[in-house]
Every structure is written in C-alpha cells, then in structure tokens.
Amino acid sequence: MRRTEFRYREVEQHIMALVDGQAIKPGDKLPSLRALSRQLQVSISTVSQAYLELEKKQLIQSRERSGFYLSVGSQRLPSPASRPRPALVPTVSKRSDLIQTVLEALGNRDLLPFGVVCPAEELLPAGTLARISASILRTNPAQVLDYAPVNGHLELRRQIALRSLEAGIRVSPDEILITAGAMEGLSIALRALTRPGDNVLIQSPSYFCFLQLLENCGLRAIEIPSSTSGLDPQDVKKALEQFAIRAAILVPNFNNPDGSLTGDETKKEIVSLLSERKIPLVEDDVYGDLFFAEHRPATCKTYDKQGDVIFCSSFSKTIAPGYRVGWMIPGRYYGRALNIKTTTNICTATPNQLIIADFLRDGYYERHLRRLRSAVRNQMETLLLSLQRNFPDGTRAGFPKGGASIWVELPPRIDAVDYFFRAREMGIGLAPGPIFSTQDKYNNFIRLSCNGVWNDRMEKGMQTLGELAKHMLKQP
Ligand SMILES: Cc1ncc(COP(=O)(O)O)c(C=O)c1O
C-alpha cells in the first residue's frame, strides 16, 4: 500500500475496491481487524478506524461479538447510461436567464451546498493565508498597494512554472499570464480567438459559464458528447469535417459537471487533430489538481508542439475562490492575450498574487492538496452511498476519478428544473442538468457538488431530495 498520512483512508479504499469488484457482496462478513491488519501491514487501530468510518457511511455494520458485515444495499449505482447524445449542429445558447436564476441560488449560503463547486470553509487554508498576508503587510506594505505587472507578479509566475511540470507542461515564467480566476483567462482566450458568428467546439455537458460566455460573444456552440471516459477523438473529427470551427474550449480533466476524465493518449490525439487544421484549443484545467489516483493526469498543453493550446487554470477550486487568482499560458496567442488583459483590468489584484506566491513557495500547497483531495473523495463516496440508499430505482451516478461534482441521472419523468426549484424551497442547493447544454438536453440530470465535508444536515438533505424525487415520480 502507498504511504500517506491518512492510512485508514487507504484501508477504506481497499474495502471499497473489494465492493466494486464484487469480491465481497452485501451481507458478507468482512475480514477481521487482525487479518486485515496483517494483510495490509497496517496497525489494528488503523483498520479499526477505517471500519468505523465505513460504518459512519453505513456501508458496513458491526454485529456484536461477530464482526463487521457489508450492509445490504451497499452496491454502487450504475453509471449514467442513457446519456443523450447532443445533435451535431451549431446552436446559439439561450440559457442565460435560467443560468442567472441558478447562480443566484448558488450564491445563497443558507442553502445546503450541493449546488456550489467550492471547498468547504473548514478545508480552505484560512489561517496560513492570514499569517502570510500579515507578514507581507509588515515587511513590504507599499508593494501591496502598487500595480502589479500586467502579466503578473514574477514570483507567482515562477511558482506556477515549477508546478506546471507536474501537469506535464514545460513553461517559462515569461510565457505565463496571471488572470483574475480562470474565468478571465477563458474569456480573454475566446475574445482573442473568435468573432461573433463563429462556431466553437465544446463538450456536452459543459460548464454553464462557457455557454454564457459563448452567448455574450455571439458565438455558436457545436457540442460533442462527454462520457465517463471523456471525449472521443472520432467525435472531434466528425465535427471538424462537417463545420468550420474557429476554436475549441474543453475541460479534459474532470469536466464540470460530469467529472469525466479524457485519457492522456486521447488528449494527444485531439491536440493533433486540431493542430493539423490550425484550430486553437482553449483548455480549462481548474480541476486538474483534484485527482484521486496516484498521479496527476497530463493536460492537452503537455502535447502542444506549436503553441496552439491556450491553457487556463486557477486556485479557485483548491486555495481560495475569493482571491481570484488564476493564470493562462496563451502559447502563440500571448501578445493578443496580454493586450486584452491590459484593457480589461490592467493587472490582477496585487495582494492576492503576493499571498498565493508565498503559499506556493513555502511548500504549503502540496500538503493542503493531499488533505483536500482525501476529504473530497471521502465525501463523494459517502454522497454516492447516500444516493443509493435514498433515491428511487432508476437513479444513476458514476464515481469520477477526480474533480468535485457528481452527475446524477434521475428517472426520466423527473424534470430537473422543477426539481431544482422545489429543492431550493426546501433549503437545498443543486444545479439542474439543462444549464449544462445549449440544446434541450439533460432534462432529468442534476449536478451535486462535493465540498469535502459530510454532516448530519447533508444526510438529511439527501433523504429529503430522495423523497422529493419519489414524490415527483408518483405525480400524474
Ligand atoms: C470548469 C470550470 N472552469 C472555470 C471555473 C471558474 O473558475 P474561477 O473561479 O477560477 O474563475 C469553474 C468554476 O466552477 C469551473 O467549474
């Protein structure tokens, strides 16, 4: 087993893998604490802690003087299967009103946070950031008040260049442009690459802000399906053969909302298909660091030989969404991107750049990420088990390999927008499927976000959502 600071989580994952592989079935007895401790070479107390956690998730039950048993109803839900394929036609997004309503609800912190993709407050490194901030203010108060360079604070760009190696990107600090979150980078990229009326390739389902962005820029979306295994190069090829496509905007690593991961070889193929035709690719990697496997997935930028990929990311999903610190690697579009950045906001806010730079330089990020990933993965497991227990037959949901959201297919008769409004009335936030496509798709899908904590309120919320779904199914 791999050594981590959360050994009991590894024992948990070992058991989950046995459940997934059906090596143990509902009602079966689990190995004794002693046997598993010997087999995995961990202490008995580690195994005991893991069993306690699994019991909390209601995956296993202890029976007095007999040991632990796999609960009945503990098998995984099937992955969404009847995923509707989008029609291969250029479509103008008209989702802004619905998206705006959903965004207002997402911003409401009184709602149970299954609607917002953002780590829970207790998982954000507030204390460390406050200490760094105080130290910067003490040692160099004037620098904080000044403009930063348009392309961003040098130490931050250096740290990002260093971290990029893990994502398979070799880049010098001079090729990086600091932005106000990933969204600014994405917006700059589309403004640099397109003119109103152009076709842009996106995956389906896609992050709803992409749809708004296309709508605001007067662009038409060509949607290709995203599945559990990510994008299929054949779909990309077909779209490229049929339409004049100006640019693509994709999330190959843990797409929002379906969490799909496009394999590294496929990324390479897609980059080459687009590059051959000189079509730029805007790659959004905001979830790339939230992987659950041992290694980070590569990026499309990894395989970019000619600077055709504009890479965008941020620290919003990992360190502090409110700081609005992101970056882009615009490749051969650097000059145009810098120009647009200058006339948008001159530079990204100075104090936030300085603080994040020190956070990275002082080695806090890696440790923080390990804790965050483990918490998000753990909550995802609990949430999926809760879905399984509480939702009506016909509900489907896969277990993504990273990211922070679960894409749930409800039985077809449930209208997700109606479901969203009713859930909101009950104090529960979620995102309805139709906001993730320009076409009339995903009417019975919802996205549930994982912020990395699980509590009784959430368990009750899931029960309420399950009852609501069952109630809606009974309605004529
Ligand atoms: C795929 C994707 N890209 C971009 C963003 C926005 O990132 P930022 O807050 O850094 O602008 C989000 C936020 O939910 C997202 O899911």
The ligand as an SDF file (V2000), in Angstrom:
LIG
                    3D

 16 16  0  0  0  0  0  0  0  0999 V2000
  -14.8110   24.1800  -15.4130 C   0  0  0  0  0  0  0  0  0  0  0  0
  -14.6950   25.4620  -14.6680 C   0  0  0  0  0  0  0  0  0  0  0  0
  -13.9440   26.4530  -15.2030 N   0  0  0  0  0  0  0  0  0  0  0  0
  -13.8190   27.6390  -14.5920 C   0  0  0  0  0  0  0  0  0  0  0  0
  -14.4450   27.8800  -13.3870 C   0  0  0  0  0  0  0  0  0  0  0  0
  -14.2900   29.2250  -12.7730 C   0  0  0  0  0  0  0  0  0  0  0  0
  -13.0350   29.3170  -12.1930 O   0  0  0  0  0  0  0  0  0  0  0  0
  -12.5690   30.6740  -11.4740 P   0  0  0  0  0  0  0  0  0  0  0  0
  -13.3870   30.8190  -10.2360 O   0  0  0  0  0  0  0  0  0  0  0  0
  -11.1430   30.4710  -11.1870 O   0  0  0  0  0  0  0  0  0  0  0  0
  -12.8060   31.7860  -12.4050 O   0  0  0  0  0  0  0  0  0  0  0  0
  -15.2400   26.8900  -12.8120 C   0  0  0  0  0  0  0  0  0  0  0  0
  -15.9650   27.1530  -11.5540 C   0  0  0  0  0  0  0  0  0  0  0  0
  -16.8940   26.4710  -11.1890 O   0  0  0  0  0  0  0  0  0  0  0  0
  -15.3590   25.6530  -13.4660 C   0  0  0  0  0  0  0  0  0  0  0  0
  -16.0990   24.6750  -12.9740 O   0  0  0  0  0  0  0  0  0  0  0  0
  1  2  1  0
  2  3  1  0
  2 15  2  0
  3  4  2  0
  4  5  1  0
  5  6  1  0
  5 12  2  0
  6  7  1  0
  7  8  1  0
  8  9  2  0
  8 10  1  0
  8 11  1  0
 12 13  1  0
 12 15  1  0
 13 14  2  0
 15 16  1  0
M  END
$$$$
